[in-house]
Each structure stands twice: as structure tokens, then as C-alpha cells.
Amino acid sequence: MTTSATRPLRTRNRDTRPPTRAGRSILLTSGLAITLAAVLVPFYWLIVASTHSSGEIFGTPPPLLPGDHLDDNLASLQSTVSFGQVLLNSLFIAILYTLCAGAVCTLAGYAFATYRFRGSDALFGVIMLGLVIPAQVTLVPLFKLMADLEWLNTYQAVILPNLALPFGIFLMRQSMGALPHELLDSGRMDGCGELRLFLKVVLPPMKPALAALGIFLFLFQWNDFVWPLIVLRDNASFTLPVALASLQGVDDTDYGAILTGTAVAAIPMALVFLALQRHFVSGLLAGAVKG
């Protein structure tokens, strides 16, 4: 008589049940908290470091609380690079560029989205090539053009070359392409001129896209460093990134002043984003409505 051996049942030591809703909420909250800390800690340290001297910044341990050298750092900035004038230069150039480039990109996007003419797709494709061509390739011919026009060390040399920004045209073209053409045709049938149609019918629903475009253009010009460095020669006409870069010396660098200038430079960017952020995401998503 043969007996069959019975195999012991294997017990599972690992719980394979999916996490509960509370567990998923805890994981999500923890991940968001870590991400938020990773984003905010550098900004906090920038603000703290801007109130310390260079020696204190590189001390051991590094400072974690605000110091009392903010006035000294601002005075050093003012005496070395005329910080007040440089800040006004950057604000003037960035605001004027945002307004002018916004008008150009919006009108170009409207034309490509609503009008069909021979070669329109090819022309739009040529403009989109600007997204893949490195900006460094155009520096030499643009500098030669500015020199021939005698525009070196002028604000128009900083502003005009990038007015027709390919990304801005693409964003507005995609956003305006989502507008129903029947709405535009009915406006024309009612006797509405093209300019009035553009201002009264097209622009009002484009507020989210315009907000996203305004943020992008302002930050693009505010942070631009290479092109202003090439065309601006006088210290009094420098923009903020160029002026802060000039503080970096070979033997002696005032890092306290540099970090103070960097902290001040972040304020306009934060204000612009906070003022328009509720339209920013929807404006970017509007560019994906129509391919």
C-alpha cells in the first residue's frame, strides 16, 4: 500500500493587496511635499545668502537664517554696476519687448490660423525651423547687421531681432486655430472690418493664451544674457544678467552682492507669474487643441 505525501501549503508573507485610498493619499502628499521642498529650499537659501557677506556664505556651517549685510550688498551693487539704473534698463527692455513681440506673434498667429494663401504652410514651416536652429548660429550675422545699421549699444538692437519669436507664433496659431471659422464669417457678413474683428471677436477668448505668451516673452527677455552681452557696450546700458556677470572677477568676487542682485532679479519674474498664473496652464493647453 502506497501513501502519497502531501505538500505543505506555502503561505504568502507579502501582502499583495493594492494600497487603500488613504495610503495613496499619503504617498501622493509625501511626494508633493518632497517636490515642493526641493523647489523652495534653493530659493530660501538664495534669500538668506543675499543678506550675508561672502565670507559668511562660504563659512562652516553655511548660514540658514537671514543676516545683517543686505544694505552692504545693495550698496556694493549700486557702487559697482549702478544697480538701480541696470534694473530700470531690464524692466524697460523686458516690458517693451513683451508688448511688441506679443503684438507681432499674435498677428502672425492670427494670419496663419485664419487665412489660406499660396505657400502659407511652407512659410509657417520655415518659421518653425527657428525652433530647431541653435541661436548661436545667428549671432554673427545679426551682429553684422546691427553694426551696419549703427545700432550697437542701443535698446532696439536688443529688442528687434527676436520680435517674431517662432514659439510665440506657433502658440498663437494653434490657439486661434481652435476658433470656429463660422464665427469669423458671421462677423464679416455683419460688416465688421478685419481689425475690429481681430480686436473684438478674436482676442477676448484668447486671454489664457495671451497670458501664457506674455509670461514666456517676459521671462525670455528678462533672462536673456548672450545677445545683450554682445550688442551692449556701455555699463550704464547693461541689463541685469550682463551686469551681474560683470561682477565675477578673476581673483576677487563679491558673492554676497551677486546673490543679492539675483534675489532682486527674481522678484519681477515671480510677480509676473503670480499675476498671470491662473491663465498660464489653460493657455498652454489651448495650444494643443488643434495640431
Stockholm file with secondary structure:
# STOCKHOLM 1.0

chainA/1-291         MTTSATRPLRTRNRDTRPPTRAGRSILLTSGLAITLAAVLVPFYWLIVASTHSSGEIFGTPPPLLPGDHLDDNLASLQSTVSFGQVLLNSLFIAILYTLCAGAVCTLAGYAFATYRFRGSDALFGVIMLGLVIPAQVTLVPLFKLMADLEWLNTYQAVILPNLALPFGIFLMRQSMGALPHELLDSGRMDGCGELRLFLKVVLPPMKPALAALGIFLFLFQWNDFVWPLIVLRDNASFTLPVALASLQGVDDTDYGAILTGTAVAAIPMALVFLALQRHFVSGLLAGAVKG
#=GR chainA/1-291 SS CCCCCCCCCCCCCSCCSCCCHHHHHHHHHHHHHHHHHHHHHHHHHHHHHTTSCHHHHTSSSCCCSCCSCHHHHHHHHHHHHCHHHHHHHHHHHHHHHHHHHHHHHHHHHHHHHHCCCTTHHHHHHHHHGGGTSCGGGGHHHHHHHHHHTTCTTSHHHHHGGGSSCHHHHHHHHHHHTTSCHHHHHHHHHTTCCHHHHIIIIISGGGHHHHHHHHHHHHHHHHHCCHHHHHHCCSGGGCCHHHHHHTTCCSSCCCHHHHHHHHHHHHHHHHHHHHHHHHHHHHHHHHTTSCC
#=GC SS_cons         CCCCCCCCCCCCCSCCSCCCHHHHHHHHHHHHHHHHHHHHHHHHHHHHHTTSCHHHHTSSSCCCSCCSCHHHHHHHHHHHHCHHHHHHHHHHHHHHHHHHHHHHHHHHHHHHHHCCCTTHHHHHHHHHGGGTSCGGGGHHHHHHHHHHTTCTTSHHHHHGGGSSCHHHHHHHHHHHTTSCHHHHHHHHHTTCCHHHHIIIIISGGGHHHHHHHHHHHHHHHHHCCHHHHHHCCSGGGCCHHHHHHTTCCSSCCCHHHHHHHHHHHHHHHHHHHHHHHHHHHHHHHHTTSCC
//
